[in-house]
Amino acid sequence: MAIRLPHIISSKKVPKGYFAVYVGENQKKFVIPVWFLNQPLFQDLLGMSQEVFGYSHPTGGLTIPCKEDIFLDVTSRLN
């Protein structure tokens, strides 16, 4: 059963004002609002990503190296 948050949407096409990230071992795709980029909690996730992958991400998109449940917890706090 998936948790649906109003800020995170599932979509094959990324709408304007959103971007895709890949999270967890299975590289699940999440489409999130660009304003997350300004949030300190999300910037911590970006810092983790830079430490693990540098600027070369295996999926070709932004990969966040954490478990999905942690990602969902962090993004649910961004209001």
DAKA-V928775 format. One record per backbone hydrogen bond with DSSP energy under -0.5 kcal/mol. NH is the residue of the N-H (numbers start at 1). CO is the residue of the C=O. E is the energy in kcal/mol with one decimal. If there is no record, write none. Layout:
NH/CO/E ; NH/CO/E
This chain:
4/2/-0.5 ; 5/3/-0.6 ; 8/5/-0.8 ; 9/31/-2.4 ; 11/9/-0.5 ; 15/13/-0.7 ; 18/15/-1.6 ; 19/32/-2.5 ; 21/30/-2.6 ; 22/62/-2.8 ; 23/28/-2.5 ; 24/64/-1.2 ; 24/66/-0.9 ; 27/24/-1.3 ; 28/23/-2.1 ; 30/21/-2.9 ; 31/9/-1.6 ; 32/19/-2.8 ; 32/30/-0.6 ; 33/7/-0.7 ; 34/17/-2.5 ; 36/33/-1.6 ; 37/34/-1.9 ; 38/35/-1.3 ; 39/36/-1.8 ; 43/39/-2.5 ; 44/40/-1.6 ; 45/41/-1.3 ; 46/42/-2.2 ; 47/43/-2.1 ; 48/44/-2.0 ; 49/45/-2.1 ; 50/46/-2.3 ; 51/47/-2.2 ; 52/48/-2.1 ; 53/49/-3.0 ; 54/49/-0.6 ; 54/50/-1.6 ; 56/53/-1.7 ; 57/55/-0.6 ; 60/57/-1.5 ; 62/20/-0.6 ; 64/22/-3.3 ; 65/63/-0.6 ; 66/64/-1.9 ; 71/67/-2.3 ; 72/68/-2.8 ; 73/69/-1.9 ; 74/70/-2.8 ; 75/71/-2.8 ; 76/72/-1.8 ; 77/73/-0.8 ; 77/74/-1.0 ; 78/75/-1.0 ; 79/77/-1.3
